[in-house]
């Protein structure tokens, strides 16, 4: 079985989530402000984040649950 991973920002090592839909790309650490990206965006600098992808998914699900409960 071959597993083809989607090369989105959400599973890139250089991506940091800011909220449940977007974050910043930390590919170029020389800039003062990192560029905003959607979690579904892609770029040519993609690096597999491994287990971090599943941690991010869990954080998104938990955050969305908490928002739903507070309403």
N, CA, C and O atoms as a MOPAC input file, in Angstrom:
PM7 MOZYME 1SCF
protein

 N      0.84800 1    -1.18800 1     0.00000 1
 C      0.00000 1     0.00000 1     0.00000 1
 C      0.88700 1     1.24100 1     0.00000 1
 O      1.79000 1     1.37200 1     0.82600 1
 N      0.62100 1     2.13800 1    -0.92500 1
 C      1.38000 1     3.37400 1    -1.03100 1
 C      0.53200 1     4.50400 1    -0.46300 1
 O     -0.62800 1     4.68300 1    -0.83700 1
 N      1.12700 1     5.25400 1     0.43800 1
 C      0.45700 1     6.38000 1     1.06800 1
 C      0.95000 1     7.66500 1     0.42700 1
 O      2.12300 1     8.01400 1     0.55700 1
 N      0.07000 1     8.36900 1    -0.26100 1
 C      0.42900 1     9.63800 1    -0.88100 1
 C     -0.06500 1    10.76600 1     0.00800 1
 O     -1.27100 1    10.98000 1     0.13300 1
 N      0.84600 1    11.47500 1     0.61500 1
 C      0.49600 1    12.54400 1     1.53400 1
 C      0.22200 1    13.83300 1     0.77200 1
 O      0.93200 1    14.17000 1    -0.17600 1
 N     -0.80800 1    14.54400 1     1.19300 1
 C     -1.08200 1    15.85400 1     0.61500 1
 C     -0.02100 1    16.82800 1     1.09500 1
 O      0.27100 1    16.89300 1     2.28900 1
 N      0.54900 1    17.57200 1     0.18800 1
 C      1.60400 1    18.51900 1     0.54500 1
 C      1.00200 1    19.89000 1     0.82800 1
 O      1.28100 1    20.85700 1     0.11900 1
 N      0.17500 1    19.96800 1     1.86600 1
 C     -0.44800 1    21.22200 1     2.26900 1
 C      0.33400 1    21.84200 1     3.41300 1
 O      1.17500 1    21.19100 1     4.03400 1
 N      0.05200 1    23.09500 1     3.68200 1
 C      0.74400 1    23.78500 1     4.77100 1
 C      0.49600 1    23.10900 1     6.12100 1
 O      1.38800 1    23.09100 1     6.96900 1
 N     -0.68500 1    22.56000 1     6.32900 1
 C     -1.01300 1    21.94500 1     7.61500 1
 C     -0.04700 1    20.82000 1     7.95900 1
 O      0.24100 1    20.60700 1     9.13700 1
 N      0.45800 1    20.10100 1     6.97500 1
 C      1.41600 1    19.03900 1     7.28400 1
 C      2.82600 1    19.38500 1     6.79600 1
 O      3.57200 1    18.52100 1     6.33500 1
 N      3.16800 1    20.67500 1     6.90900 1
 C      4.52500 1    21.14500 1     6.60400 1
 C      5.22000 1    21.53800 1     7.91200 1
 O      4.62300 1    22.16900 1     8.78500 1
 N      6.45100 1    21.16400 1     8.02100 1
 C      7.24100 1    21.44100 1     9.22500 1
 C      7.42900 1    22.94100 1     9.46700 1
 O      7.61100 1    23.36100 1    10.61000 1
 N      7.38800 1    23.73800 1     8.42200 1
 C      7.67500 1    25.16600 1     8.52300 1
 C      6.42800 1    26.01800 1     8.76400 1
 O      6.49900 1    27.24600 1     8.70800 1
 N      5.30500 1    25.38700 1     9.02600 1
 C      4.02700 1    26.07600 1     9.21300 1
 C      3.68000 1    26.14200 1    10.69300 1
 O      3.83300 1    25.15700 1    11.41600 1
 N      3.21300 1    27.30100 1    11.14400 1
 C      2.75900 1    27.46200 1    12.52600 1
 C      1.32000 1    27.96300 1    12.52200 1
 O      1.02600 1    29.01900 1    11.96200 1
 N      0.42900 1    27.20500 1    13.14700 1
 C     -0.97500 1    27.58100 1    13.20900 1
 C     -1.16300 1    28.82900 1    14.05700 1
 O     -0.53800 1    28.97600 1    15.10700 1
 N     -2.02600 1    29.72600 1    13.59900 1
 C     -2.42500 1    30.91400 1    14.36300 1
 C     -3.86700 1    30.74900 1    14.83900 1
 O     -4.20600 1    31.14800 1    15.95300 1
 N     -4.70700 1    30.16700 1    14.00200 1
 C     -6.08700 1    29.85000 1    14.35700 1
 C     -6.47100 1    28.57100 1    13.63000 1
 O     -5.60200 1    27.90600 1    13.06500 1
 N     -7.74100 1    28.21200 1    13.62900 1
 C     -8.14600 1    26.92400 1    13.06300 1
 C     -8.10000 1    26.88200 1    11.54500 1
 O     -8.16600 1    25.79600 1    10.96900 1
 N     -7.98900 1    28.01600 1    10.87900 1
 C     -8.00500 1    28.04100 1     9.41600 1
 C     -6.70400 1    28.51400 1     8.77400 1
 O     -6.49100 1    28.29400 1     7.58200 1
 N     -5.83600 1    29.15600 1     9.54500 1
 C     -4.63600 1    29.73100 1     8.93900 1
 C     -3.47100 1    29.77600 1     9.92500 1
 O     -3.60300 1    29.46700 1    11.10900 1
 N     -2.33600 1    30.17100 1     9.38200 1
 C     -1.12700 1    30.28400 1    10.18700 1
 C     -0.07100 1    31.03700 1     9.41300 1
 O     -0.37400 1    31.74300 1     8.45200 1
 N      1.17100 1    30.88500 1     9.83700 1
 C      2.26400 1    31.57500 1     9.16900 1
 C      3.28100 1    30.57000 1     8.64100 1
 O      3.47600 1    29.49800 1     9.21400 1
 N      3.92100 1    30.93900 1     7.53800 1
 C      4.97500 1    30.12300 1     6.94600 1
 C      6.30800 1    30.64300 1     7.45700 1
 O      6.64700 1    31.80500 1     7.23300 1
 N      7.06700 1    29.79300 1     8.14300 1
 C      8.34100 1    30.20200 1     8.72500 1
 C      9.51800 1    29.72000 1     7.88000 1
 O     10.59900 1    29.46600 1     8.41300 1
 N      9.32000 1    29.59300 1     6.58500 1
 C     10.36800 1    29.11300 1     5.69000 1
 C     11.53800 1    30.08700 1     5.67300 1
 O     12.69000 1    29.66300 1     5.77700 1
 N     11.27000 1    31.36700 1     5.54400 1
 C     12.31600 1    32.38400 1     5.50600 1
 C     12.35400 1    33.08700 1     6.85800 1
 O     11.52200 1    33.95200 1     7.13300 1
 N     13.30900 1    32.72300 1     7.69600 1
 C     13.37300 1    33.26500 1     9.05100 1
 C     14.07700 1    34.62100 1     9.11900 1
 O     14.27200 1    35.15600 1    10.21100 1
 N     14.45700 1    35.18100 1     7.97800 1
 C     15.11000 1    36.48900 1     7.97000 1
 C     14.10400 1    37.63100 1     7.89100 1
 O     14.46900 1    38.78600 1     8.11400 1
 N     12.85100 1    37.33200 1     7.58100 1
 C     11.83400 1    38.38300 1     7.46900 1
 C     11.30800 1    38.75400 1     8.84600 1
 O     11.32200 1    37.93700 1     9.76700 1
 N     10.84800 1    39.98300 1     8.97900 1
 C     10.32600 1    40.45700 1    10.26300 1
 C      8.95300 1    39.85800 1    10.55900 1
 O      8.67000 1    39.47600 1    11.69400 1
 N      8.10200 1    39.77800 1     9.53600 1
 C      6.75200 1    39.22600 1     9.69100 1
 C      6.58800 1    38.05900 1     8.72700 1
 O      6.76900 1    38.21000 1     7.51900 1
 N      6.24600 1    36.90400 1     9.26500 1
 C      6.04700 1    35.72400 1     8.42500 1
 C      4.77500 1    35.88200 1     7.60300 1
 O      3.80100 1    36.45700 1     8.08800 1
 N      4.76400 1    35.38500 1     6.37000 1
 C      3.56500 1    35.49300 1     5.52800 1
 C      2.44500 1    34.56500 1     6.01800 1
 O      2.68700 1    33.42600 1     6.41500 1
 N      1.22300 1    35.08500 1     5.97800 1
 C      0.05600 1    34.29200 1     6.36100 1
 C     -0.27100 1    33.28700 1     5.25900 1
 O     -0.14700 1    33.58200 1     4.07000 1
 N     -0.69000 1    32.10200 1     5.68000 1
 C     -1.08200 1    31.04600 1     4.74900 1
 C     -2.32100 1    30.35000 1     5.29100 1
 O     -2.51500 1    30.26000 1     6.50300 1
 N     -3.14100 1    29.86900 1     4.39700 1
 C     -4.25400 1    29.01000 1     4.77700 1
 C     -3.70400 1    27.62600 1     5.06900 1
 O     -2.66000 1    27.25300 1     4.53300 1
 N     -4.37900 1    26.86600 1     5.89900 1
 C     -3.89300 1    25.52300 1     6.21800 1
 C     -3.91200 1    24.61000 1     5.00000 1
 O     -3.24900 1    23.57300 1     5.00300 1
 N     -4.66300 1    24.97400 1     3.95200 1
 C     -4.76400 1    24.15400 1     2.74200 1
 C     -3.85000 1    24.62700 1     1.61300 1
 O     -3.81500 1    24.00600 1     0.55100 1
 N     -3.11700 1    25.70600 1     1.82500 1
 C     -2.18400 1    26.21200 1     0.80300 1
 C     -1.01000 1    25.24900 1     0.62300 1
 O     -0.76700 1    24.37900 1     1.46000 1
 N     -0.29800 1    25.42100 1    -0.47100 1
 C      0.90900 1    24.63200 1    -0.74300 1
 C      2.00800 1    25.56500 1    -1.23300 1
 O      1.74300 1    26.68600 1    -1.66500 1
 N      3.25300 1    25.08100 1    -1.15800 1
 C      4.37400 1    25.83500 1    -1.71800 1
 C      5.49900 1    24.87000 1    -2.05900 1
 O      5.43600 1    23.68700 1    -1.72300 1
 N      6.53200 1    25.38100 1    -2.73200 1
 C      7.63400 1    24.52900 1    -3.16900 1
 C      8.60900 1    24.21400 1    -2.04200 1
 O      9.52700 1    23.41900 1    -2.24000 1
 N      8.43800 1    24.81500 1    -0.86400 1
 C      9.34900 1    24.59100 1     0.26400 1
 C      8.80600 1    23.58300 1     1.26100 1
 O      9.29500 1    23.51800 1     2.38900 1
 N      7.81700 1    22.80100 1     0.88300 1
 C      7.14900 1    21.86400 1     1.78200 1
 C      8.12400 1    20.83500 1     2.35400 1
 O      8.93700 1    20.25900 1     1.63200 1
 N      8.02300 1    20.61600 1     3.68700 1
 C      8.82200 1    19.60700 1     4.39000 1
 C      7.87000 1    18.83700 1     5.29600 1
 O      7.12900 1    19.44400 1     6.06900 1
 N      7.87900 1    17.51300 1     5.21400 1
 C      6.97200 1    16.66500 1     5.98700 1
 C      7.13300 1    16.92200 1     7.48800 1
 O      8.24500 1    16.89400 1     8.01400 1
 N      6.01000 1    17.17100 1     8.17100 1
 C      6.05200 1    17.45600 1     9.60500 1
 C      5.86900 1    16.20700 1    10.45800 1
 O      5.99800 1    16.27100 1    11.68000 1
 N      5.57200 1    15.07900 1     9.83500 1
 C      5.43600 1    13.82500 1    10.57900 1
 C      4.30500 1    13.85700 1    11.58400 1
 O      3.17800 1    14.22000 1    11.24500 1
 N      4.59800 1    13.47800 1    12.82900 1
 C      3.59500 1    13.39500 1    13.89200 1
 C      2.97000 1    14.75100 1    14.20600 1
 O      1.84100 1    14.81100 1    14.69200 1
 N      3.68500 1    15.83000 1    13.93500 1
 C      3.17500 1    17.17700 1    14.21000 1
 C      1.84800 1    17.42500 1    13.49000 1
 O      1.01100 1    18.17800 1    13.98800 1
 N      1.64900 1    16.81500 1    12.34900 1
 C      0.39900 1    16.95000 1    11.59200 1
 C     -0.78200 1    16.47900 1    12.42400 1
 O     -1.81400 1    17.15000 1    12.46800 1
 N     -0.64700 1    15.34600 1    13.07700 1
 C     -1.74700 1    14.79400 1    13.87600 1
 C     -1.98800 1    15.62600 1    15.13300 1
 O     -3.12700 1    15.74500 1    15.58500 1
 N     -0.94000 1    16.19500 1    15.69400 1
 C     -1.08600 1    17.08600 1    16.84500 1
 C     -1.85900 1    18.33200 1    16.43100 1
 O     -2.73200 1    18.79700 1    17.16400 1
 N     -1.54200 1    18.86700 1    15.26900 1
 C     -2.25300 1    20.04600 1    14.76700 1
 C     -3.72600 1    19.75000 1    14.51700 1
 O     -4.59200 1    20.55600 1    14.85900 1
 N     -4.01200 1    18.59200 1    13.91900 1
 C     -5.40900 1    18.21500 1    13.68800 1
 C     -6.17400 1    18.12700 1    15.00400 1
 O     -7.30800 1    18.59700 1    15.10000 1
 N     -5.55700 1    17.53000 1    16.01000 1
 C     -6.18900 1    17.42000 1    17.32500 1
 C     -6.44900 1    18.78600 1    17.93100 1
 O     -7.50700 1    19.00700 1    18.51900 1
 N     -5.49800 1    19.71300 1    17.79700 1
 C     -5.67100 1    21.06200 1    18.32400 1
 C     -6.83100 1    21.76700 1    17.62300 1
 O     -7.63600 1    22.43600 1    18.27200 1
 N     -6.91800 1    21.62000 1    16.30200 1
 C     -8.00800 1    22.24400 1    15.53800 1
 C     -9.35200 1    21.68600 1    15.98800 1
 O    -10.28700 1    22.44900 1    16.23500 1
 N     -9.45800 1    20.37100 1    16.09500 1
 C    -10.72400 1    19.74900 1    16.51300 1
 C    -11.12800 1    20.20100 1    17.90100 1
 O    -12.29600 1    20.51800 1    18.12200 1
 N    -10.19800 1    20.24100 1    18.84400 1
 C    -10.48100 1    20.65100 1    20.21500 1
 C    -10.90700 1    22.11500 1    20.26800 1
 O    -11.84500 1    22.46100 1    20.98600 1
 N    -10.23000 1    22.97200 1    19.51800 1
 C    -10.56300 1    24.38900 1    19.48700 1
 C    -11.96100 1    24.60900 1    18.90700 1
 O    -12.73200 1    25.41100 1    19.43500 1
 N    -12.29000 1    23.90100 1    17.82600 1
 C    -13.62300 1    24.02500 1    17.23400 1
 C    -14.70200 1    23.51600 1    18.18600 1
 O    -15.78700 1    24.09300 1    18.25300 1
 N    -14.41800 1    22.44500 1    18.92200 1
 C    -15.35600 1    21.92500 1    19.92200 1
 C    -15.61300 1    22.95300 1    21.00900 1
 O    -16.76000 1    23.19200 1    21.38400 1
 N    -14.55200 1    23.56000 1    21.51500 1
 C    -14.68000 1    24.56200 1    22.57600 1
 C    -15.46600 1    25.77400 1    22.11100 1
 O    -16.25800 1    26.32400 1    22.87600 1
 N    -15.26100 1    26.20200 1    20.86600 1
 C    -16.00400 1    27.33300 1    20.30800 1
 C    -17.47800 1    26.98700 1    20.18800 1
 O    -18.34100 1    27.82200 1    20.45600 1
 N    -17.76900 1    25.75100 1    19.78300 1
 C    -19.14700 1    25.30700 1    19.62300 1
 C    -19.86700 1    25.24700 1    20.97800 1
 O    -21.03200 1    25.63200 1    21.08100 1
 N    -19.16900 1    24.76400 1    22.01500 1
 C    -19.75000 1    24.67500 1    23.35300 1
 C    -20.01500 1    26.03900 1    23.97100 1
 O    -20.98700 1    26.20400 1    24.70700 1
 N    -19.17000 1    27.01000 1    23.68500 1
 C    -19.31200 1    28.32400 1    24.28700 1
 C    -20.44600 1    29.14500 1    23.67000 1
 O    -20.85100 1    30.16200 1    24.23300 1
 N    -20.94700 1    28.71800 1    22.54400 1
 C    -22.04400 1    29.44100 1    21.88400 1
 C    -23.38100 1    28.99200 1    22.37000 1
 O    -24.40500 1    29.50100 1    21.91500 1

